[in-house]
Amino acid sequence: MKAQIIDADGMRRALWRMAHEILEQQGGAEDLVLVGIPSRGLPLAQRIARLIEQIEGIEPPVGQVDIGPYRDDGRAEHRQALPTVVAGKSVVLCDDVLHTGRTVRAALDAIVDWGRPRRVSLLVLVDRGHRELPIRPDFVGKNVPTAREEHVFVHLTESDGVDEVVIERDN
């Protein structure tokens, strides 16, 4: 069974809202850095940065965090490191789906190795629950309570040709 839970318009509205929420929380775009978690967190961070530029006239720098060396499940995903300074900055860590929290924990460890940010906030497009670590997002596109046998897939135009979020149940 497959069901669409966010369409392109819903995603656009959620990102627009979260961009405004970031600016409200941060008091503007100065000293703001967006960091995407591979693989769909980076295009989400880039979209948020462009929206912030439309609102504030300042496009914050965007980086991608390499979580490979910090994973606790043995899966190494070596990607490019942060191309921007995070020390003393307000970092918004961006990911598509928050589930157990382990990926976010790995990303936090990686960010701290690059410097000590003034603060780190978490933005996720979908929070599906089932946390294994005490991690809570600051900015959420949509809360979607799921069963453990369900899977949430985010499709983005940049990689999939369409903007949508679907939920699928194991048969």
Backbone torsions as a table, in degrees:
resi	resn	phi	psi	omega
1	MET	NA	132.9	-178.7
2	LYS	-131.1	132.4	179.6
3	ALA	-139.0	135.1	176.3
4	GLN	-78.7	127.7	179.7
5	ILE	-110.8	-17.8	172.9
6	ILE	-141.3	129.0	175.4
7	ASP	-99.1	-176.2	-176.6
8	ALA	-60.2	-43.0	179.2
9	ASP	-65.6	-40.9	178.2
10	GLY	-63.1	-38.6	178.4
11	MET	-67.3	-43.4	178.9
12	ARG	-59.5	-44.7	179.8
13	ARG	-65.3	-41.0	179.8
14	ALA	-63.8	-43.3	179.9
15	LEU	-66.6	-40.6	178.0
16	TRP	-60.8	-46.2	179.0
17	ARG	-61.6	-45.7	-178.2
18	MET	-66.3	-34.1	176.1
19	ALA	-61.5	-43.6	177.3
20	HIS	-64.7	-41.4	179.3
21	GLU	-63.0	-39.6	177.7
22	ILE	-60.7	-48.6	-178.7
23	LEU	-63.1	-37.9	177.5
24	GLU	-64.9	-45.8	-179.4
25	GLN	-66.4	-40.5	-175.2
26	GLN	-83.9	-17.1	-176.2
27	GLY	76.0	25.0	179.5
28	GLY	129.1	-173.0	-174.1
29	ALA	-102.6	-3.1	-179.7
30	GLU	-69.8	141.0	-179.9
31	ASP	61.9	23.3	179.0
32	LEU	-100.4	136.0	176.3
33	VAL	-131.8	132.8	175.9
34	LEU	-103.7	133.2	-178.4
35	VAL	-126.6	122.1	-179.4
36	GLY	-95.0	140.1	173.6
37	ILE	-92.0	130.5	179.0
38	PRO	-58.1	145.8	0.7
39	SER	-105.4	-28.1	-176.6
40	ARG	-91.1	-7.2	176.2
41	GLY	-68.3	-31.9	-179.9
42	LEU	-66.4	-51.1	177.8
43	PRO	-63.3	-31.4	175.5
44	LEU	-65.2	-43.1	177.8
45	ALA	-61.6	-41.4	179.0
46	GLN	-64.2	-39.8	177.8
47	ARG	-65.0	-44.9	178.9
48	ILE	-60.9	-41.3	179.1
49	ALA	-60.5	-42.6	179.0
50	ARG	-65.9	-38.0	177.6
51	LEU	-65.8	-41.3	177.8
52	ILE	-62.0	-38.7	177.0
53	GLU	-62.9	-40.8	178.0
54	GLN	-61.6	-37.0	-175.8
55	ILE	-81.1	-46.9	-171.1
56	GLU	-104.9	-17.5	-176.1
57	GLY	82.7	5.9	178.1
58	ILE	-126.8	123.1	176.3
59	GLU	-96.5	114.5	-179.3
60	PRO	-68.6	150.9	176.4
61	PRO	-65.2	150.7	-179.4
62	VAL	-124.8	134.8	175.3
63	GLY	-131.1	169.1	175.5
64	GLN	-121.1	134.3	-177.8
65	VAL	-94.7	138.8	177.3
66	ASP	-92.5	105.2	-177.2
67	ILE	-93.6	-6.8	-175.9
68	GLY	-47.6	-55.0	-177.5
69	PRO	-68.1	-11.0	-174.3
70	TYR	-106.8	-2.2	-178.6
71	ARG	-68.6	148.2	178.9
72	ASP	-107.6	11.1	-178.9
73	ASP	-111.7	8.4	176.9
74	GLY	82.0	-4.2	178.8
75	ARG	-89.1	115.7	177.8
76	ALA	-92.4	127.5	177.1
77	GLU	-126.4	87.0	-177.6
78	HIS	-84.3	121.1	-179.8
79	ARG	-134.7	-178.0	-179.3
80	GLN	-65.7	153.3	-179.8
81	ALA	-88.9	176.1	179.8
82	LEU	-61.3	122.4	179.4
83	PRO	-92.8	17.5	-176.2
84	THR	-140.9	161.4	-179.4
85	VAL	-80.1	133.5	176.9
86	VAL	-112.4	-17.7	-177.4
87	ALA	-59.8	125.9	178.3
88	GLY	76.6	-0.4	-177.9
89	LYS	-96.3	164.9	172.6
90	SER	-96.1	112.2	-174.0
91	VAL	-101.1	133.1	170.9
92	VAL	-110.8	111.8	178.8
93	LEU	-84.2	126.0	-173.3
94	CYS	-116.1	132.9	175.2
95	ASP	-143.4	163.5	-177.9
96	ASP	-82.1	-50.4	-176.4
97	VAL	-129.8	130.8	172.8
98	LEU	-101.3	124.4	-178.3
99	HIS	-124.0	-94.9	-175.8
100	THR	-78.6	-27.0	-177.6
101	GLY	98.6	-6.2	-176.6
102	ARG	-68.8	-36.6	177.1
103	THR	-65.5	-41.4	178.4
104	VAL	-64.1	-40.4	177.4
105	ARG	-59.6	-44.1	178.3
106	ALA	-62.5	-41.5	179.3
107	ALA	-64.9	-39.7	177.6
108	LEU	-62.3	-42.8	177.5
109	ASP	-60.3	-43.0	-180.0
110	ALA	-65.0	-42.8	-179.8
111	ILE	-61.4	-44.7	-178.4
112	VAL	-63.4	-31.7	175.7
113	ASP	-65.6	-22.4	179.8
114	TRP	-89.8	-10.2	-179.3
115	GLY	148.3	170.4	-179.2
116	ARG	-101.2	105.3	177.8
117	PRO	-68.5	156.7	174.5
118	ARG	-65.4	-39.6	176.9
119	ARG	-158.8	156.2	175.1
120	VAL	-128.5	127.4	175.1
121	SER	-114.8	156.3	-178.7
122	LEU	-116.6	127.9	175.8
123	LEU	-116.4	129.3	174.6
124	VAL	-133.3	144.0	176.6
125	LEU	-72.1	-41.1	-178.9
126	VAL	-132.7	129.1	170.9
127	ASP	-107.3	111.9	-175.1
128	ARG	-101.1	-1.8	178.2
129	GLY	83.5	-167.4	179.9
130	HIS	70.6	38.1	-178.5
131	ARG	-63.8	139.7	173.1
132	GLU	-108.6	-11.7	179.0
133	LEU	-129.6	156.0	-177.8
134	PRO	-79.3	71.4	-178.5
135	ILE	-122.3	133.1	-178.4
136	ARG	-134.4	132.0	-179.9
137	PRO	-74.5	149.6	176.1
138	ASP	-89.3	-31.0	-178.3
139	PHE	-130.3	123.7	-176.2
140	VAL	-128.9	129.0	174.5
141	GLY	-69.9	-47.4	-179.9
142	LYS	-157.6	133.3	171.5
143	ASN	-87.5	126.1	-178.3
144	VAL	-130.3	94.4	176.8
145	PRO	-61.3	130.1	-177.0
146	THR	-127.5	159.9	169.2
147	ALA	-86.0	158.0	-178.7
148	ARG	-61.6	-29.9	-178.6
149	GLU	-84.9	3.6	176.4
150	GLU	-96.5	151.4	179.6
151	HIS	-127.5	138.7	178.9
152	VAL	-107.6	128.5	179.7
153	PHE	-121.6	125.9	175.8
154	VAL	-99.5	124.9	176.6
155	HIS	-111.1	128.7	-179.6
156	LEU	-119.5	146.5	179.9
157	THR	-53.7	-40.0	-176.5
158	GLU	-59.5	-34.4	-176.1
159	SER	-116.5	-23.9	-172.7
160	ASP	-121.2	-7.0	179.2
161	GLY	81.9	0.5	-179.4
162	VAL	-152.2	147.8	174.1
163	ASP	-101.7	113.9	177.3
164	GLU	-168.6	162.1	170.7
165	VAL	-125.8	129.1	178.9
166	VAL	-123.0	154.1	176.6
167	ILE	-120.2	134.9	-179.6
168	GLU	-127.8	143.6	178.5
169	ARG	-107.2	136.6	174.2
170	ASP	-61.9	140.9	179.1
171	ASN	-85.2	NA	NA
